Amino acid sequence: MKIKPDTDLREFFSAVTNCTGPVTYRTSEGDEINLKSHLSQYFVAMAFLDKELSVTGNVVCANEKDMPYLKNFLYK
């Protein structure tokens, strides 16, 4: 699922922190970035906020029970 364009990233990363399982960002090239890592969060935030960069990857939540934390921030 993709991150909604109007997402408050602080709230999103806080929700990611509440997840019990791994949450990753899978780039269009197939790389996976651990969204629980603060360095990775910084990278994703900079890409998300830079209008010239395209955030075309998907957020992957390993534990389906964690999806309620993230559902307000994502779309298909």
PQR file of N, CA, C, O and H, with PARSE charges and radii, in Angstrom:
ATOM      1  N   MET A   1       0.839  -1.169   0.000 -0.4000 1.5000
ATOM      2  CA  MET A   1       0.000   0.000   0.000 -0.0000 2.0000
ATOM      3  C   MET A   1       0.888   1.238   0.000  0.5500 1.7000
ATOM      4  O   MET A   1       2.006   1.213   0.515 -0.5500 1.4000
ATOM      5  N   LYS A   2       0.394   2.292  -0.568 -0.4000 1.5000
ATOM      6  CA  LYS A   2       1.157   3.530  -0.703 -0.0000 2.0000
ATOM      7  C   LYS A   2       0.797   4.505   0.420  0.5500 1.7000
ATOM      8  O   LYS A   2      -0.292   4.446   0.991 -0.5500 1.4000
ATOM      9  H   LYS A   2      -0.514   2.313  -0.986  0.4000 1.0000
ATOM     10  N   ILE A   3       1.729   5.393   0.717 -0.4000 1.5000
ATOM     11  CA  ILE A   3       1.502   6.423   1.721 -0.0000 2.0000
ATOM     12  C   ILE A   3       0.654   7.525   1.095  0.5500 1.7000
ATOM     13  O   ILE A   3       0.969   8.004   0.006 -0.5500 1.4000
ATOM     14  H   ILE A   3       2.613   5.441   0.253  0.4000 1.0000
ATOM     15  N   LYS A   4      -0.417   7.932   1.772 -0.4000 1.5000
ATOM     16  CA  LYS A   4      -1.279   9.009   1.281 -0.0000 2.0000
ATOM     17  C   LYS A   4      -0.468  10.301   1.188  0.5500 1.7000
ATOM     18  O   LYS A   4       0.361  10.569   2.057 -0.5500 1.4000
ATOM     19  H   LYS A   4      -0.673   7.543   2.657  0.4000 1.0000
ATOM     20  N   PRO A   5      -0.696  11.102   0.149 -0.5600 1.5000
ATOM     21  CA  PRO A   5       0.076  12.341  -0.036  0.2800 2.0000
ATOM     22  C   PRO A   5      -0.076  13.353   1.102  0.5500 1.7000
ATOM     23  O   PRO A   5       0.838  14.141   1.347 -0.5500 1.4000
ATOM     24  N   ASP A   6      -1.210  13.343   1.798 -0.4000 1.5000
ATOM     25  CA  ASP A   6      -1.443  14.332   2.861 -0.0000 2.0000
ATOM     26  C   ASP A   6      -1.112  13.790   4.254  0.5500 1.7000
ATOM     27  O   ASP A   6      -1.556  14.342   5.260 -0.5500 1.4000
ATOM     28  H   ASP A   6      -1.952  12.703   1.599  0.4000 1.0000
ATOM     29  N   THR A   7      -0.344  12.727   4.307 -0.4000 1.5000
ATOM     30  CA  THR A   7      -0.006  12.084   5.574 -0.0000 2.0000
ATOM     31  C   THR A   7       0.894  12.955   6.439  0.5500 1.7000
ATOM     32  O   THR A   7       1.864  13.542   5.961 -0.5500 1.4000
ATOM     33  H   THR A   7       0.016  12.278   3.489  0.4000 1.0000
ATOM     34  N   ASP A   8       0.551  13.027   7.723 -0.4000 1.5000
ATOM     35  CA  ASP A   8       1.421  13.656   8.709 -0.0000 2.0000
ATOM     36  C   ASP A   8       2.481  12.609   9.055  0.5500 1.7000
ATOM     37  O   ASP A   8       2.181  11.609   9.706 -0.5500 1.4000
ATOM     38  H   ASP A   8      -0.238  12.551   8.111  0.4000 1.0000
ATOM     39  N   LEU A   9       3.710  12.840   8.621 -0.4000 1.5000
ATOM     40  CA  LEU A   9       4.752  11.833   8.770 -0.0000 2.0000
ATOM     41  C   LEU A   9       5.092  11.534  10.222  0.5500 1.7000
ATOM     42  O   LEU A   9       5.439  10.398  10.543 -0.5500 1.4000
ATOM     43  H   LEU A   9       3.954  13.653   8.092  0.4000 1.0000
ATOM     44  N   ARG A  10       5.002  12.516  11.104 -0.4000 1.5000
ATOM     45  CA  ARG A  10       5.261  12.253  12.532 -0.0000 2.0000
ATOM     46  C   ARG A  10       4.258  11.237  13.072  0.5500 1.7000
ATOM     47  O   ARG A  10       4.626  10.301  13.782 -0.5500 1.4000
ATOM     48  H   ARG A  10       4.720  13.440  10.843  0.4000 1.0000
ATOM     49  N   GLU A  11       2.992  11.435  12.727 -0.4000 1.5000
ATOM     50  CA  GLU A  11       1.961  10.506  13.179 -0.0000 2.0000
ATOM     51  C   GLU A  11       2.160   9.133  12.544  0.5500 1.7000
ATOM     52  O   GLU A  11       1.995   8.109  13.207 -0.5500 1.4000
ATOM     53  H   GLU A  11       2.693  12.196  12.150  0.4000 1.0000
ATOM     54  N   PHE A  12       2.514   9.113  11.259 -0.4000 1.5000
ATOM     55  CA  PHE A  12       2.743   7.849  10.567 -0.0000 2.0000
ATOM     56  C   PHE A  12       3.883   7.071  11.217  0.5500 1.7000
ATOM     57  O   PHE A  12       3.730   5.886  11.513 -0.5500 1.4000
ATOM     58  H   PHE A  12       2.647   9.945  10.720  0.4000 1.0000
ATOM     59  N   PHE A  13       5.021   7.723  11.443 -0.4000 1.5000
ATOM     60  CA  PHE A  13       6.162   7.032  12.037 -0.0000 2.0000
ATOM     61  C   PHE A  13       5.870   6.623  13.488  0.5500 1.7000
ATOM     62  O   PHE A  13       6.387   5.609  13.958 -0.5500 1.4000
ATOM     63  H   PHE A  13       5.145   8.686  11.203  0.4000 1.0000
ATOM     64  N   SER A  14       5.063   7.388  14.185 -0.4000 1.5000
ATOM     65  CA  SER A  14       4.642   7.000  15.531 -0.0000 2.0000
ATOM     66  C   SER A  14       3.802   5.723  15.466  0.5500 1.7000
ATOM     67  O   SER A  14       3.964   4.828  16.295 -0.5500 1.4000
ATOM     68  H   SER A  14       4.643   8.212  13.804  0.4000 1.0000
ATOM     69  N   ALA A  15       2.915   5.642  14.490 -0.4000 1.5000
ATOM     70  CA  ALA A  15       2.099   4.438  14.305 -0.0000 2.0000
ATOM     71  C   ALA A  15       2.978   3.244  13.941  0.5500 1.7000
ATOM     72  O   ALA A  15       2.740   2.132  14.414 -0.5500 1.4000
ATOM     73  H   ALA A  15       2.783   6.370  13.816  0.4000 1.0000
ATOM     74  N   VAL A  16       3.984   3.467  13.111 -0.4000 1.5000
ATOM     75  CA  VAL A  16       4.909   2.390  12.740 -0.0000 2.0000
ATOM     76  C   VAL A  16       5.607   1.863  13.985  0.5500 1.7000
ATOM     77  O   VAL A  16       5.786   0.653  14.131 -0.5500 1.4000
ATOM     78  H   VAL A  16       4.176   4.370  12.727  0.4000 1.0000
ATOM     79  N   THR A  17       6.001   2.757  14.882 -0.4000 1.5000
ATOM     80  CA  THR A  17       6.676   2.370  16.111 -0.0000 2.0000
ATOM     81  C   THR A  17       5.778   1.490  16.984  0.5500 1.7000
ATOM     82  O   THR A  17       6.270   0.617  17.700 -0.5500 1.4000
ATOM     83  H   THR A  17       5.855   3.739  14.763  0.4000 1.0000
ATOM     84  N   ASN A  18       4.474   1.717  16.926 -0.4000 1.5000
ATOM     85  CA  ASN A  18       3.525   0.932  17.719 -0.0000 2.0000
ATOM     86  C   ASN A  18       3.300  -0.473  17.166  0.5500 1.7000
ATOM     87  O   ASN A  18       2.769  -1.333  17.868 -0.5500 1.4000
ATOM     88  H   ASN A  18       4.075   2.426  16.344  0.4000 1.0000
ATOM     89  N   CYS A  19       3.688  -0.711  15.946 -0.4000 1.5000
ATOM     90  CA  CYS A  19       3.496  -2.022  15.328 -0.0000 2.0000
ATOM     91  C   CYS A  19       4.400  -3.058  15.994  0.5500 1.7000
ATOM     92  O   CYS A  19       5.541  -2.759  16.347 -0.5500 1.4000
ATOM     93  H   CYS A  19       4.119  -0.012  15.375  0.4000 1.0000
ATOM     94  N   THR A  20       3.890  -4.260  16.161 -0.4000 1.5000
ATOM     95  CA  THR A  20       4.662  -5.314  16.817 -0.0000 2.0000
ATOM     96  C   THR A  20       5.601  -6.023  15.847  0.5500 1.7000
ATOM     97  O   THR A  20       6.662  -6.499  16.250 -0.5500 1.4000
ATOM     98  H   THR A  20       2.963  -4.502  15.875  0.4000 1.0000
ATOM     99  N   GLY A  21       5.228  -6.098  14.594 -0.4000 1.5000
ATOM    100  CA  GLY A  21       6.046  -6.775  13.594 -0.0000 2.0000
ATOM    101  C   GLY A  21       6.809  -5.787  12.738  0.5500 1.7000
ATOM    102  O   GLY A  21       6.659  -4.575  12.895 -0.5500 1.4000
ATOM    103  H   GLY A  21       4.366  -5.712  14.267  0.4000 1.0000
ATOM    104  N   PRO A  22       7.630  -6.302  11.830 -0.5600 1.5000
ATOM    105  CA  PRO A  22       8.381  -5.436  10.917  0.2800 2.0000
ATOM    106  C   PRO A  22       7.464  -4.659   9.975  0.5500 1.7000
ATOM    107  O   PRO A  22       6.446  -5.170   9.509 -0.5500 1.4000
ATOM    108  N   VAL A  23       7.846  -3.427   9.710 -0.4000 1.5000
ATOM    109  CA  VAL A  23       7.168  -2.595   8.719 -0.0000 2.0000
ATOM    110  C   VAL A  23       8.256  -2.069   7.795  0.5500 1.7000
ATOM    111  O   VAL A  23       9.204  -1.429   8.249 -0.5500 1.4000
ATOM    112  H   VAL A  23       8.674  -3.012  10.088  0.4000 1.0000
ATOM    113  N   THR A  24       8.122  -2.334   6.510 -0.4000 1.5000
ATOM    114  CA  THR A  24       9.148  -1.926   5.559 -0.0000 2.0000
ATOM    115  C   THR A  24       8.545  -1.106   4.433  0.5500 1.7000
ATOM    116  O   THR A  24       7.345  -1.157   4.165 -0.5500 1.4000
ATOM    117  H   THR A  24       7.351  -2.853   6.141  0.4000 1.0000
ATOM    118  N   TYR A  25       9.417  -0.351   3.786 -0.4000 1.5000
ATOM    119  CA  TYR A  25       9.055   0.383   2.585 -0.0000 2.0000
ATOM    120  C   TYR A  25       9.779  -0.309   1.438  0.5500 1.7000
ATOM    121  O   TYR A  25      11.009  -0.344   1.412 -0.5500 1.4000
ATOM    122  H   TYR A  25      10.392  -0.309   4.004  0.4000 1.0000
ATOM    123  N   ARG A  26       9.029  -0.857   0.494 -0.4000 1.5000
ATOM    124  CA  ARG A  26       9.604  -1.564  -0.645 -0.0000 2.0000
ATOM    125  C   ARG A  26       9.615  -0.606  -1.849  0.5500 1.7000
ATOM    126  O   ARG A  26       8.568  -0.181  -2.336 -0.5500 1.4000
ATOM    127  H   ARG A  26       8.029  -0.829   0.515  0.4000 1.0000
ATOM    128  N   THR A  27      10.830  -0.283  -2.311 -0.4000 1.5000
ATOM    129  CA  THR A  27      10.962   0.646  -3.439 -0.0000 2.0000
ATOM    130  C   THR A  27      10.544  -0.039  -4.738  0.5500 1.7000
ATOM    131  O   THR A  27      10.398  -1.260  -4.791 -0.5500 1.4000
ATOM    132  H   THR A  27      11.681  -0.628  -1.916  0.4000 1.0000
ATOM    133  N   SER A  28      10.358   0.757  -5.771 -0.4000 1.5000
ATOM    134  CA  SER A  28       9.985   0.212  -7.075 -0.0000 2.0000
ATOM    135  C   SER A  28      11.095  -0.665  -7.652  0.5500 1.7000
ATOM    136  O   SER A  28      10.847  -1.470  -8.550 -0.5500 1.4000
ATOM    137  H   SER A  28      10.477   1.749  -5.727  0.4000 1.0000
ATOM    138  N   GLU A  29      12.333  -0.510  -7.134 -0.4000 1.5000
ATOM    139  CA  GLU A  29      13.454  -1.335  -7.573 -0.0000 2.0000
ATOM    140  C   GLU A  29      13.559  -2.631  -6.777  0.5500 1.7000
ATOM    141  O   GLU A  29      14.388  -3.485  -7.089 -0.5500 1.4000
ATOM    142  H   GLU A  29      12.534   0.144  -6.405  0.4000 1.0000
ATOM    143  N   GLY A  30      12.721  -2.782  -5.747 -0.4000 1.5000
ATOM    144  CA  GLY A  30      12.724  -4.000  -4.951 -0.0000 2.0000
ATOM    145  C   GLY A  30      13.508  -3.928  -3.651  0.5500 1.7000
ATOM    146  O   GLY A  30      13.549  -4.903  -2.901 -0.5500 1.4000
ATOM    147  H   GLY A  30      12.048  -2.088  -5.493  0.4000 1.0000
ATOM    148  N   ASP A  31      14.133  -2.783  -3.372 -0.4000 1.5000
ATOM    149  CA  ASP A  31      14.856  -2.624  -2.106 -0.0000 2.0000
ATOM    150  C   ASP A  31      13.846  -2.499  -0.967  0.5500 1.7000
ATOM    151  O   ASP A  31      12.757  -1.957  -1.152 -0.5500 1.4000
ATOM    152  H   ASP A  31      14.100  -1.991  -3.982  0.4000 1.0000
ATOM    153  N   GLU A  32      14.213  -3.002   0.202 -0.4000 1.5000
ATOM    154  CA  GLU A  32      13.344  -2.889   1.372 -0.0000 2.0000
ATOM    155  C   GLU A  32      14.027  -2.052   2.437  0.5500 1.7000
ATOM    156  O   GLU A  32      15.181  -2.291   2.792 -0.5500 1.4000
ATOM    157  H   GLU A  32      15.098  -3.442   0.352  0.4000 1.0000
ATOM    158  N   ILE A  33      13.297  -1.070   2.940 -0.4000 1.5000
ATOM    159  CA  ILE A  33      13.808  -0.143   3.944 -0.0000 2.0000
ATOM    160  C   ILE A  33      13.005  -0.346   5.221  0.5500 1.7000
ATOM    161  O   ILE A  33      11.776  -0.282   5.206 -0.5500 1.4000
ATOM    162  H   ILE A  33      12.359  -0.876   2.652  0.4000 1.0000
ATOM    163  N   ASN A  34      13.701  -0.590   6.321 -0.4000 1.5000
ATOM    164  CA  ASN A  34      13.072  -0.819   7.615 -0.0000 2.0000
ATOM    165  C   ASN A  34      12.522   0.498   8.157  0.5500 1.7000
ATOM    166  O   ASN A  34      13.292   1.394   8.501 -0.5500 1.4000
ATOM    167  H   ASN A  34      14.699  -0.642   6.334  0.4000 1.0000
ATOM    168  N   LEU A  35      11.197   0.624   8.235 -0.4000 1.5000
ATOM    169  CA  LEU A  35      10.594   1.875   8.689 -0.0000 2.0000
ATOM    170  C   LEU A  35      10.658   2.072  10.202  0.5500 1.7000
ATOM    171  O   LEU A  35      10.261   3.126  10.700 -0.5500 1.4000
ATOM    172  H   LEU A  35      10.571  -0.104   7.956  0.4000 1.0000
ATOM    173  N   LYS A  36      11.140   1.100  10.926 -0.4000 1.5000
ATOM    174  CA  LYS A  36      11.321   1.290  12.366 -0.0000 2.0000
ATOM    175  C   LYS A  36      12.677   1.917  12.678  0.5500 1.7000
ATOM    176  O   LYS A  36      12.928   2.312  13.817 -0.5500 1.4000
ATOM    177  H   LYS A  36      11.462   0.244  10.522  0.4000 1.0000
ATOM    178  N   SER A  37      13.540   2.012  11.693 -0.4000 1.5000
ATOM    179  CA  SER A  37      14.849   2.635  11.848 -0.0000 2.0000
ATOM    180  C   SER A  37      14.704   4.144  11.680  0.5500 1.7000
ATOM    181  O   SER A  37      14.090   4.607  10.719 -0.5500 1.4000
ATOM    182  H   SER A  37      13.336   1.692  10.767  0.4000 1.0000
ATOM    183  N   HIS A  38      15.267   4.909  12.609 -0.4000 1.5000
ATOM    184  CA  HIS A  38      15.178   6.372  12.517 -0.0000 2.0000
ATOM    185  C   HIS A  38      15.911   6.913  11.288  0.5500 1.7000
ATOM    186  O   HIS A  38      15.456   7.875  10.670 -0.5500 1.4000
ATOM    187  H   HIS A  38      15.766   4.532  13.390  0.4000 1.0000
ATOM    188  N   LEU A  39      17.018   6.313  10.940 -0.4000 1.5000
ATOM    189  CA  LEU A  39      17.736   6.737   9.742 -0.0000 2.0000
ATOM    190  C   LEU A  39      16.886   6.479   8.497  0.5500 1.7000
ATOM    191  O   LEU A  39      16.824   7.322   7.603 -0.5500 1.4000
ATOM    192  H   LEU A  39      17.387   5.532  11.442  0.4000 1.0000
ATOM    193  N   SER A  40      16.247   5.344   8.439 -0.4000 1.5000
ATOM    194  CA  SER A  40      15.379   5.023   7.309 -0.0000 2.0000
ATOM    195  C   SER A  40      14.173   5.956   7.264  0.5500 1.7000
ATOM    196  O   SER A  40      13.741   6.366   6.187 -0.5500 1.4000
ATOM    197  H   SER A  40      16.298   4.659   9.166  0.4000 1.0000
ATOM    198  N   GLN A  41      13.632   6.290   8.430 -0.4000 1.5000
ATOM    199  CA  GLN A  41      12.510   7.223   8.480 -0.0000 2.0000
ATOM    200  C   GLN A  41      12.918   8.576   7.912  0.5500 1.7000
ATOM    201  O   GLN A  41      12.148   9.212   7.193 -0.5500 1.4000
ATOM    202  H   GLN A  41      13.983   5.957   9.305  0.4000 1.0000
ATOM    203  N   TYR A  42      14.115   9.008   8.231 -0.4000 1.5000
ATOM    204  CA  TYR A  42      14.627  10.273   7.702 -0.0000 2.0000
ATOM    205  C   TYR A  42      14.705  10.213   6.181  0.5500 1.7000
ATOM    206  O   TYR A  42      14.291  11.150   5.498 -0.5500 1.4000
ATOM    207  H   TYR A  42      14.741   8.491   8.815  0.4000 1.0000
ATOM    208  N   PHE A  43      15.229   9.126   5.656 -0.4000 1.5000
ATOM    209  CA  PHE A  43      15.352   8.951   4.210 -0.0000 2.0000
ATOM    210  C   PHE A  43      13.978   8.997   3.536  0.5500 1.7000
ATOM    211  O   PHE A  43      13.792   9.703   2.544 -0.5500 1.4000
ATOM    212  H   PHE A  43      15.566   8.365   6.210  0.4000 1.0000
ATOM    213  N   VAL A  44      13.035   8.256   4.069 -0.4000 1.5000
ATOM    214  CA  VAL A  44      11.692   8.212   3.484 -0.0000 2.0000
ATOM    215  C   VAL A  44      11.019   9.583   3.602  0.5500 1.7000
ATOM    216  O   VAL A  44      10.335  10.013   2.674 -0.5500 1.4000
ATOM    217  H   VAL A  44      13.186   7.683   4.874  0.4000 1.0000
ATOM    218  N   ALA A  45      11.203  10.264   4.718 -0.4000 1.5000
ATOM    219  CA  ALA A  45      10.608  11.593   4.896 -0.0000 2.0000
ATOM    220  C   ALA A  45      11.158  12.583   3.877  0.5500 1.7000
ATOM    221  O   ALA A  45      10.399  13.357   3.294 -0.5500 1.4000
ATOM    222  H   ALA A  45      11.759   9.914   5.472  0.4000 1.0000
ATOM    223  N   MET A  46      12.459  12.565   3.657 -0.4000 1.5000
ATOM    224  CA  MET A  46      13.050  13.486   2.678 -0.0000 2.0000
ATOM    225  C   MET A  46      12.528  13.189   1.265  0.5500 1.7000
ATOM    226  O   MET A  46      12.232  14.113   0.508 -0.5500 1.4000
ATOM    227  H   MET A  46      13.075  11.936   4.130  0.4000 1.0000
ATOM    228  N   ALA A  47      12.417  11.935   0.919 -0.4000 1.5000
ATOM    229  CA  ALA A  47      11.896  11.561  -0.399 -0.0000 2.0000
ATOM    230  C   ALA A  47      10.426  11.948  -0.518  0.5500 1.7000
ATOM    231  O   ALA A  47       9.985  12.401  -1.574 -0.5500 1.4000
ATOM    232  H   ALA A  47      12.657  11.184   1.534  0.4000 1.0000
ATOM    233  N   PHE A  48       9.669  11.772   0.557 -0.4000 1.5000
ATOM    234  CA  PHE A  48       8.240  12.082   0.562 -0.0000 2.0000
ATOM    235  C   PHE A  48       7.992  13.586   0.425  0.5500 1.7000
ATOM    236  O   PHE A  48       7.059  14.011  -0.257 -0.5500 1.4000
ATOM    237  H   PHE A  48      10.027  11.405   1.415  0.4000 1.0000
ATOM    238  N   LEU A  49       8.835  14.382   1.079 -0.4000 1.5000
ATOM    239  CA  LEU A  49       8.633  15.832   1.089 -0.0000 2.0000
ATOM    240  C   LEU A  49       9.212  16.537  -0.136  0.5500 1.7000
ATOM    241  O   LEU A  49       8.815  17.660  -0.447 -0.5500 1.4000
ATOM    242  H   LEU A  49       9.592  14.036   1.633  0.4000 1.0000
ATOM    243  N   ASP A  50      10.135  15.897  -0.825 -0.4000 1.5000
ATOM    244  CA  ASP A  50      10.741  16.488  -2.015 -0.0000 2.0000
ATOM    245  C   ASP A  50       9.812  16.265  -3.195  0.5500 1.7000
ATOM    246  O   ASP A  50       9.633  15.132  -3.641 -0.5500 1.4000
ATOM    247  H   ASP A  50      10.458  14.985  -0.572  0.4000 1.0000
ATOM    248  N   LYS A  51       9.220  17.343  -3.704 -0.4000 1.5000
ATOM    249  CA  LYS A  51       8.220  17.240  -4.770 -0.0000 2.0000
ATOM    250  C   LYS A  51       8.800  16.685  -6.071  0.5500 1.7000
ATOM    251  O   LYS A  51       8.053  16.172  -6.904 -0.5500 1.4000
ATOM    252  H   LYS A  51       9.366  18.263  -3.341  0.4000 1.0000
ATOM    253  N   GLU A  52      10.103  16.777  -6.258 -0.4000 1.5000
ATOM    254  CA  GLU A  52      10.704  16.265  -7.483 -0.0000 2.0000
ATOM    255  C   GLU A  52      10.950  14.767  -7.425  0.5500 1.7000
ATOM    256  O   GLU A  52      11.074  14.114  -8.460 -0.5500 1.4000
ATOM    257  H   GLU A  52      10.710  17.194  -5.582  0.4000 1.0000
ATOM    258  N   LEU A  53      11.020  14.229  -6.233 -0.4000 1.5000
ATOM    259  CA  LEU A  53      11.186  12.785  -6.081 -0.0000 2.0000
ATOM    260  C   LEU A  53       9.815  12.126  -6.077  0.5500 1.7000
ATOM    261  O   LEU A  53       8.835  12.703  -5.606 -0.5500 1.4000
ATOM    262  H   LEU A  53      10.918  14.760  -5.391  0.4000 1.0000
ATOM    263  N   SER A  54       9.762  10.954  -6.590 -0.4000 1.5000
ATOM    264  CA  SER A  54       8.511  10.216  -6.629 -0.0000 2.0000
ATOM    265  C   SER A  54       8.584   9.075  -5.626  0.5500 1.7000
ATOM    266  O   SER A  54       9.453   8.209  -5.723 -0.5500 1.4000
ATOM    267  H   SER A  54      10.558  10.485  -6.973  0.4000 1.0000
ATOM    268  N   VAL A  55       7.678   9.076  -4.673 -0.4000 1.5000
ATOM    269  CA  VAL A  55       7.621   8.003  -3.692 -0.0000 2.0000
ATOM    270  C   VAL A  55       6.642   6.967  -4.248  0.5500 1.7000
ATOM    271  O   VAL A  55       5.439   7.016  -3.992 -0.5500 1.4000
ATOM    272  H   VAL A  55       6.972   9.779  -4.594  0.4000 1.0000
ATOM    273  N   THR A  56       7.192   6.038  -5.011 -0.4000 1.5000
ATOM    274  CA  THR A  56       6.346   5.090  -5.730 -0.0000 2.0000
ATOM    275  C   THR A  56       6.333   3.704  -5.110  0.5500 1.7000
ATOM    276  O   THR A  56       5.680   2.801  -5.633 -0.5500 1.4000
ATOM    277  H   THR A  56       8.169   5.998  -5.220  0.4000 1.0000
ATOM    278  N   GLY A  57       7.036   3.523  -4.015 -0.4000 1.5000
ATOM    279  CA  GLY A  57       7.096   2.211  -3.388 -0.0000 2.0000
ATOM    280  C   GLY A  57       5.875   1.927  -2.539  0.5500 1.7000
ATOM    281  O   GLY A  57       4.922   2.705  -2.511 -0.5500 1.4000
ATOM    282  H   GLY A  57       7.567   4.257  -3.590  0.4000 1.0000
ATOM    283  N   ASN A  58       5.921   0.810  -1.853 -0.4000 1.5000
ATOM    284  CA  ASN A  58       4.803   0.360  -1.032 -0.0000 2.0000
ATOM    285  C   ASN A  58       5.255   0.076   0.387  0.5500 1.7000
ATOM    286  O   ASN A  58       6.379  -0.366   0.626 -0.5500 1.4000
ATOM    287  H   ASN A  58       6.696   0.178  -1.876  0.4000 1.0000
ATOM    288  N   VAL A  59       4.355   0.341   1.324 -0.4000 1.5000
ATOM    289  CA  VAL A  59       4.579  -0.010   2.714 -0.0000 2.0000
ATOM    290  C   VAL A  59       4.089  -1.441   2.902  0.5500 1.7000
ATOM    291  O   VAL A  59       2.973  -1.783   2.513 -0.5500 1.4000
ATOM    292  H   VAL A  59       3.442   0.700   1.130  0.4000 1.0000
ATOM    293  N   VAL A  60       4.934  -2.266   3.502 -0.4000 1.5000
ATOM    294  CA  VAL A  60       4.601  -3.667   3.735 -0.0000 2.0000
ATOM    295  C   VAL A  60       4.617  -3.914   5.239  0.5500 1.7000
ATOM    296  O   VAL A  60       5.628  -3.700   5.909 -0.5500 1.4000
ATOM    297  H   VAL A  60       5.841  -1.988   3.818  0.4000 1.0000
ATOM    298  N   CYS A  61       3.500  -4.358   5.746 -0.4000 1.5000
ATOM    299  CA  CYS A  61       3.341  -4.648   7.167 -0.0000 2.0000
ATOM    300  C   CYS A  61       3.334  -6.163   7.329  0.5500 1.7000
ATOM    301  O   CYS A  61       2.430  -6.830   6.825 -0.5500 1.4000
ATOM    302  H   CYS A  61       2.679  -4.532   5.202  0.4000 1.0000
ATOM    303  N   ALA A  62       4.323  -6.716   8.021 -0.4000 1.5000
ATOM    304  CA  ALA A  62       4.469  -8.161   8.131 -0.0000 2.0000
ATOM    305  C   ALA A  62       3.375  -8.798   8.985  0.5500 1.7000
ATOM    306  O   ALA A  62       2.969  -9.930   8.724 -0.5500 1.4000
ATOM    307  H   ALA A  62       5.058  -6.175   8.430  0.4000 1.0000
ATOM    308  N   ASN A  63       2.904  -8.096   9.981 -0.4000 1.5000
ATOM    309  CA  ASN A  63       1.890  -8.632  10.884 -0.0000 2.0000
ATOM    310  C   ASN A  63       0.548  -7.959  10.567  0.5500 1.7000
ATOM    311  O   ASN A  63       0.387  -6.758  10.783 -0.5500 1.4000
ATOM    312  H   ASN A  63       3.233  -7.176  10.193  0.4000 1.0000
ATOM    313  N   GLU A  64      -0.402  -8.730  10.060 -0.4000 1.5000
ATOM    314  CA  GLU A  64      -1.720  -8.181   9.690 -0.0000 2.0000
ATOM    315  C   GLU A  64      -2.426  -7.519  10.873  0.5500 1.7000
ATOM    316  O   GLU A  64      -3.246  -6.622  10.678 -0.5500 1.4000
ATOM    317  H   GLU A  64      -0.272  -9.706   9.885  0.4000 1.0000
ATOM    318  N   LYS A  65      -2.115  -7.950  12.092 -0.4000 1.5000
ATOM    319  CA  LYS A  65      -2.735  -7.354  13.278 -0.0000 2.0000
ATOM    320  C   LYS A  65      -2.278  -5.915  13.491  0.5500 1.7000
ATOM    321  O   LYS A  65      -2.904  -5.176  14.250 -0.5500 1.4000
ATOM    322  H   LYS A  65      -1.448  -8.679  12.250  0.4000 1.0000
ATOM    323  N   ASP A  66      -1.188  -5.506  12.827 -0.4000 1.5000
ATOM    324  CA  ASP A  66      -0.685  -4.140  12.941 -0.0000 2.0000
ATOM    325  C   ASP A  66      -1.359  -3.181  11.956  0.5500 1.7000
ATOM    326  O   ASP A  66      -1.209  -1.966  12.084 -0.5500 1.4000
ATOM    327  H   ASP A  66      -0.679  -6.107  12.211  0.4000 1.0000
ATOM    328  N   MET A  67      -2.087  -3.702  10.989 -0.4000 1.5000
ATOM    329  CA  MET A  67      -2.691  -2.849   9.962 -0.0000 2.0000
ATOM    330  C   MET A  67      -3.620  -1.770  10.511  0.5500 1.7000
ATOM    331  O   MET A  67      -3.652  -0.677   9.945 -0.5500 1.4000
ATOM    332  H   MET A  67      -2.209  -4.689  10.884  0.4000 1.0000
ATOM    333  N   PRO A  68      -4.377  -2.013  11.580 -0.5600 1.5000
ATOM    334  CA  PRO A  68      -5.219  -0.929  12.110  0.2800 2.0000
ATOM    335  C   PRO A  68      -4.417   0.323  12.499  0.5500 1.7000
ATOM    336  O   PRO A  68      -4.938   1.435  12.424 -0.5500 1.4000
ATOM    337  N   TYR A  69      -3.152   0.147  12.915 -0.4000 1.5000
ATOM    338  CA  TYR A  69      -2.318   1.298  13.247 -0.0000 2.0000
ATOM    339  C   TYR A  69      -2.017   2.149  12.010  0.5500 1.7000
ATOM    340  O   TYR A  69      -1.885   3.369  12.105 -0.5500 1.4000
ATOM    341  H   TYR A  69      -2.729  -0.757  12.976  0.4000 1.0000
ATOM    342  N   LEU A  70      -1.910   1.498  10.857 -0.4000 1.5000
ATOM    343  CA  LEU A  70      -1.432   2.156   9.647 -0.0000 2.0000
ATOM    344  C   LEU A  70      -2.509   2.514   8.637  0.5500 1.7000
ATOM    345  O   LEU A  70      -2.260   3.311   7.732 -0.5500 1.4000
ATOM    346  H   LEU A  70      -2.017   0.506  10.780  0.4000 1.0000
ATOM    347  N   LYS A  71      -3.697   1.947   8.770 -0.4000 1.5000
ATOM    348  CA  LYS A  71      -4.724   2.061   7.716 -0.0000 2.0000
ATOM    349  C   LYS A  71      -5.095   3.500   7.363  0.5500 1.7000
ATOM    350  O   LYS A  71      -5.435   3.766   6.210 -0.5500 1.4000
ATOM    351  H   LYS A  71      -3.899   1.299   9.505  0.4000 1.0000
ATOM    352  N   ASN A  72      -5.045   4.424   8.299 -0.4000 1.5000
ATOM    353  CA  ASN A  72      -5.411   5.819   7.996 -0.0000 2.0000
ATOM    354  C   ASN A  72      -4.358   6.562   7.197  0.5500 1.7000
ATOM    355  O   ASN A  72      -4.617   7.657   6.698 -0.5500 1.4000
ATOM    356  H   ASN A  72      -4.769   4.208   9.235  0.4000 1.0000
ATOM    357  N   PHE A  73      -3.179   5.984   7.070 -0.4000 1.5000
ATOM    358  CA  PHE A  73      -2.071   6.642   6.386 -0.0000 2.0000
ATOM    359  C   PHE A  73      -1.803   6.077   4.992  0.5500 1.7000
ATOM    360  O   PHE A  73      -0.990   6.615   4.240 -0.5500 1.4000
ATOM    361  H   PHE A  73      -2.968   5.095   7.476  0.4000 1.0000
ATOM    362  N   LEU A  74      -2.497   4.983   4.656 -0.4000 1.5000
ATOM    363  CA  LEU A  74      -2.168   4.259   3.429 -0.0000 2.0000
ATOM    364  C   LEU A  74      -3.369   4.134   2.494  0.5500 1.7000
ATOM    365  O   LEU A  74      -4.520   4.220   2.924 -0.5500 1.4000
ATOM    366  H   LEU A  74      -3.157   4.546   5.267  0.4000 1.0000
ATOM    367  N   TYR A  75      -3.083   3.933   1.221 -0.4000 1.5000
ATOM    368  CA  TYR A  75      -4.112   3.620   0.237 -0.0000 2.0000
ATOM    369  C   TYR A  75      -3.544   2.603  -0.744  0.5500 1.7000
ATOM    370  O   TYR A  75      -2.331   2.403  -0.818 -0.5500 1.4000
ATOM    371  H   TYR A  75      -2.149   3.863   0.872  0.4000 1.0000
ATOM    372  N   LYS A  76      -4.437   1.964  -1.495 -0.4000 1.5000
ATOM    373  CA  LYS A  76      -3.996   0.931  -2.452 -0.0000 2.0000
ATOM    374  C   LYS A  76      -3.559   1.524  -3.746  0.5500 1.7000
ATOM    375  O   LYS A  76      -3.160   0.797  -4.656 -0.5500 1.4000
ATOM    376  H   LYS A  76      -5.422   2.127  -1.435  0.4000 1.0000
TER
END
